[in-house]
Amino acid sequence: MAETLKKGSRVTGAAREKLAADLKKKYDSGASIRALAEETGRSYGFVHRMLSESGVALRGRGGATRGKKAATPA
């Protein structure tokens, strides 16, 4: 990211819109919320909220999921 935001500083107006657009583009390209949070120095919750405000369709959690096992024909 070109400009570094001071950790914990309030982001408003044009800077907020630019950050939201950057996060949206990177998230849509496959970056995880955790990776974006680390990169920007913001919290997971902040990044999640910014993406939600941008209208991004958030992906489901990755990794192993504990769903019902597919029924195997006997």
C-alpha positions as CSV (number, residue, x, y, z in Angstrom):
1,M,0.0,0.0,0.0
2,A,1.4,3.4,-1.0
3,E,0.3,5.4,1.9
4,T,0.7,4.1,5.4
5,L,-2.2,4.8,7.8
6,K,-1.3,5.5,11.4
7,K,-2.4,2.4,13.4
8,G,-5.8,3.0,15.0
9,S,-6.3,6.4,13.3
10,R,-9.8,7.1,12.1
11,V,-10.2,6.8,8.3
12,T,-12.9,9.1,6.8
13,G,-14.0,10.6,3.5
14,A,-11.9,10.1,0.4
15,A,-9.2,8.2,2.2
16,R,-11.8,5.7,3.5
17,E,-13.3,5.3,0.0
18,K,-9.8,4.7,-1.5
19,L,-8.9,2.2,1.2
20,A,-12.3,0.4,0.7
21,A,-11.7,0.2,-3.1
22,D,-8.1,-1.1,-2.6
23,L,-9.3,-3.8,-0.1
24,K,-12.1,-4.8,-2.4
25,K,-9.8,-5.2,-5.4
26,K,-7.3,-7.3,-3.4
27,Y,-10.0,-9.4,-1.7
28,D,-11.6,-10.1,-5.1
29,S,-8.2,-11.1,-6.4
30,G,-8.0,-13.8,-3.7
31,A,-6.4,-12.2,-0.7
32,S,-7.7,-13.2,2.7
33,I,-9.2,-10.8,5.2
34,R,-6.4,-11.8,7.6
35,A,-3.7,-11.0,5.0
36,L,-5.3,-7.7,4.2
37,A,-5.5,-6.8,7.9
38,E,-1.8,-7.7,8.3
39,E,-0.8,-5.7,5.2
40,T,-2.7,-2.6,6.3
41,G,-2.0,-2.8,10.0
42,R,-5.7,-2.8,10.8
43,S,-7.7,-5.3,12.7
44,Y,-9.6,-8.2,11.1
45,G,-12.9,-6.7,12.2
46,F,-12.0,-3.3,10.6
47,V,-11.1,-5.0,7.2
48,H,-14.2,-7.2,7.4
49,R,-16.4,-4.1,8.0
50,M,-14.8,-2.1,5.2
51,L,-15.4,-5.0,2.8
52,S,-19.0,-5.4,3.9
53,E,-19.6,-1.6,3.5
54,S,-18.1,-1.9,-0.1
55,G,-20.8,-4.5,-0.9
56,V,-18.3,-7.4,-1.4
57,A,-19.7,-10.9,-1.3
58,L,-17.6,-12.4,1.4
59,R,-16.3,-15.9,0.8
60,G,-17.0,-18.8,3.2
61,R,-14.3,-20.0,5.6
62,G,-11.7,-22.2,4.0
63,G,-10.1,-25.4,5.4
64,A,-11.8,-28.5,6.6
65,T,-15.5,-28.0,7.3
66,R,-17.5,-30.3,9.6
67,G,-20.5,-31.0,7.4
68,K,-22.6,-34.1,7.1
69,K,-20.7,-36.9,5.3
70,A,-22.0,-37.7,1.9
71,A,-24.2,-40.8,1.9
72,T,-22.4,-43.6,0.1
73,P,-24.6,-46.2,-1.6
74,A,-24.3,-49.6,0.1
